[in-house]
Amino acid sequence: MASKNRRGMNLERRRSLAGIMFVLPWIIGFVGMFIRPLVSSMLYSVSNTKISPRGMILEYIGFVNFHKAFFSDLYYSQYLFGEVSGMVSNAVIILAFSLMMAVIISGEFKGRTLIRTVFFLPVICGSGVVLSILNGDVMSNSIISGERASMLFQTKGIDSLLLNMGLNYDLVTTLTGIVDGIFNLTWKSGLQILLFLSGLLSVSPSLYESAKIEGATRWEVFWKITFPLVTPILILNVVYTIIDGFTDYSNKVMRYILNFARELNFSYSAALSWIYFIIIMAIIGITYAIINKRVVYTVE
């Protein structure tokens, strides 16, 4: 019995060591490259910054910038509320779509390797700039200006046709909005699909065989076996989707903060960044606490 406990502890320690080694490059990078800028931005947020030949001069002003962001800056509050509300709906759609596509491509069919490669492309080219170029005008001046005038992934022109057919305006707007968002949805779901796929492929086939023998329907198999066993991947995808949505290239809050930094108003820009960071962490923490209670962890 004692030998079994020792073997169990050794296995647990090896797994812990493997986990530490896996995150070690990130820890080294964070300590070496991010701690100093993080502390500097915190100091900037409570100071009035001035650039001089000797470098940056900081004059402590307290939480004036934070008060301004909440009570004087109407644009920031508006952008912040819009991004938070939009993130919730987008995250639900992305996660549902990702799980559905992962279930589809996890099956046995010809060409599945090619299909999986196609869904891996967004991970390879996972840049918001690349997405904006693909979804924008092919003319260089439009790309630089950030305009999105391309007809490749949009339904401009179809809406007028549908309206002439007598369809309701709200219905037409909803349908064209869904079609316009298909490309963005597919692009932003690449990594989530791969993670869900890895979770689905790790489920033991014997569980499905047992369920089939017992006469369970596919719907019952999905909700009783498949979905519970991919919940650890679900919580990972939820956190990633939230962060990805809040740091997207087209995010209005990010661009608003960046505009102040470009104007050399580092003090106010840093304050807005810290408010945004705290809100993101709070949302992630609340979401994790809610979902983690329903996560099913299998013991090997």
N, C-alpha and C positions, 0 to 999 in steps of 0.2 A: 504493500500500500504506500509505504514511504517512497519507494522507487518511482511509483506512478506519479506521486505528487511532485517529485523532483523533475521528472520528465515534463510534466505539465508546466511547471514554473520555467523550465529551460525554454520550452516552446513559446511561452508567453513573453519571456525576456527577448527571445530572438525576434519575435514579431514587433515588439516595442522598439528594438534596436533598428530593425528594418524601416519602421515608420520614421524614426528620428533621422536616419540617413537619407530617407526620401525627401524630407523637408529641409535638410541641412543646407543645400544650396540657396534656398529661399531665405533662410535665416541669415546666412552670411551676406547675401545681397541686401537684405533689409538693414542689417546693422551697418554695413559699409557704405550704402548709397542713399538710404531713405531717412535714417534717424536725424541726421543733421538738417536736411531741408524741412523735416517735420517740426523740429524744435524752432527753426528760423521762422517758419510760417506762423507758429503759435505766438512768437514774439512780435511779428509784424501785425498780427490781428489786434493786439492791444496797444499798439504804438502808432505814432505819426512818423512815417518814413520820409526821409529826404536823402537824395543822392548828392554826394559831394566828392571832390577829388580824393578824399581820404577813404571813401567807401560809403556804405549805408549808415546814416545817422538815425537812431531811434529815439523818439520822445514819447514816454509812457502817457497814454490818455485813458487807460482803463477800457471799459466795455462800450465806448461810444459807438464804435462801428457796428457792434451787435445790435444795439438799440436802434440805430439808423436802419439796419436791414429789416427789422421787424415792424417798425412804426413809421418810417419815412419813405422807404423804398418800395413803391407799389409794384414796380415791375418784377422785382425779385420774388415777392410773395406770390404774385400771379404765376410766374414761370414755375416756381416751386410746387404750388398746388397742382398745376397742370401736369407736370412730370410725374408726381406721385400718383395721381389718379390714373394717368395714362399707363404707368408702369404696372399697376395692378391688373388691369384688363389685358394688357399685352402679355404679361407673364402667364396668365391663365391660358390664353390662346396658344402661346408658344409651347408650353408644357404639354397641353392636350395634343397638339399637332405632333410634337416630338414623340410622345409615347405611342400615338397611333401609327406613325410612320415606322417606328422601331419594331412594333409588333408585325407590321406588314413585311418588312425586309428581313425579319428574323426567320421567316419560313424557308422551306426548300423549294427553289424554283430556278430555272435557267436564267443566267445573267445576273444573279444576285450580287456577285462580286463587283460588277460594273455599276449596279445601282448604289451599292454601298460607297463606292468610290465617288460617285456624283455627290452624295450627301456629305462626303468628307471635304469637298472643295471649299466650302465656306471656312473650314478650320485652317486650310492652307492659306487662303486669301482673306483671313479674318480681320480685315482692316476696314474701319468706317470710311476712310478715304476711298478705298477701292470700291466699296458699295456705292458711295455717292457718285463716283465716276461712271460705274456701270449703269446706274439709274439716272444719270444726268445727261446733258447734251453732249454730243460727240464733238462739237466745236470747242476748241481750246479755250476761247474767251468765256464760254458758258461754264466750263469746268472750273475755271479759276474763280468766277464769280459765285459759284455754288448753286446756280440755277438748275432746275430739273425740268428740262424741256423735251426730253426724249420720249418718243412714242413707243419705244420697245417694250416697256413693262407697264404701260398705262392704257386706260380705256377712253382717252379723249376722242370724241367723235361718236362713240357708241352710245353715250348717254342721251344725245339728241335723238338718235335713232329710236331708242327705247321710249323716249317721251312722245315721239310722233306716233308710236304704236298704241298710245293711250294708257301707258302704265303710270302709276302714281309717282310723283316726284320724289317723295321720301323713299319709296321702294327702289327706284332707280339709283338714287344716291347711295343707298346701302349696298346694293349689288355691285355697283362700279367701285365703291370703296373697298369691298372685299376682294375683288379681282385685282385692283391696284396694289393691294397689300400682300398678294400671294408671293411675289418675288422676295419682298422684304422678310416675310414670315419664313419662307424656306431658307433664306440666307442666314437668318438669326437663329435657326433651330439646328444647325449642323452639329455642333458639339453635343447638344442635349440628346440628339438622336443617337449619336455614337455611344454616349454614356448609358442611355436606356438599353441600347442593343447589347452592350457588354453585360448588363445586369440580366437581361432576358436569356442570353446564351449561358449564363452561369447557373440557371435554374436546372435542377436535376430532372432528366427526362422521366425517371421512375415516378415522379409525382404526377405527371400528366398521364402516364400509363395507368396508374392506380385510379385516378379520377375517371378515366375513360371506362375502366372496368366497372366502376361503381355507377356508371350511367350519367355522369355529370355533363351538362351542356357546355358549349364553348363559352357562353356568357358566364356561367357559374365558375368555370375553370379560371377565367380571367380575373374575376373579383375575389375568388377564394384562394387562388394559388399565385397567379402571375403578378397581379397588382401588389399584394402584401409583400412579396419577396423582392420587388424592385423599389420599395419605399426608401431604403437607404440611398439608392441612386436618385430618387425623387427629391430628397432633401438637399442633396448636392446640387442638382439641377436648379432647384428653387433659388438657392443662394447665388449660384452663378448667373442665372437669368436676371435677378434683381440688380446685381452689380453691373452686369453688362448693359442693362437698360438705363441705369443711372449715369453710366460713363460713356454712353453712345456718342459718336461724333456729331450727330445732329441734335443732341440734347441742348435745349435752350438755356438751361441753368449753367451748364458748362461753358457755353459760348458767352453768356453774360458775364460770368466771372473772368473769363479770358480777356474780354474787352477792357476791363478795368486794369488788368495786368499789363496789357499793351499800352495803356495810357500812363503807365508807371505809377498807378495808384495801388501799390502793393499792399498797403495797410487794409484798405477796404476789400480788396480782392481776397486777401488771406482770411478775413473775418467771414466773408460769404462762403469760402471754401470749408471752413471749420463748421459752420452751421449745416452746410450740406452734408458733410462727412458724419456729423453726429446724428442727423436725421436718417441717413442711410443705415448706419450701424444699429439704430433703434429699430428700424423696420426689419432688418435682418434678424436681430435678436428676438423680436416678438414672433416673427414667422417661424424661426427655428424652434422656439419653445412650444408653439402650437403643434407643428408638424411632428416634432421629435417624439411626442407622446404616442403617436400612432404608427411609428416606424417599427417594422418587424425585423429583428436581427436574428439570423440563423446561427446556431452554434455548431461548429464542426467537431 
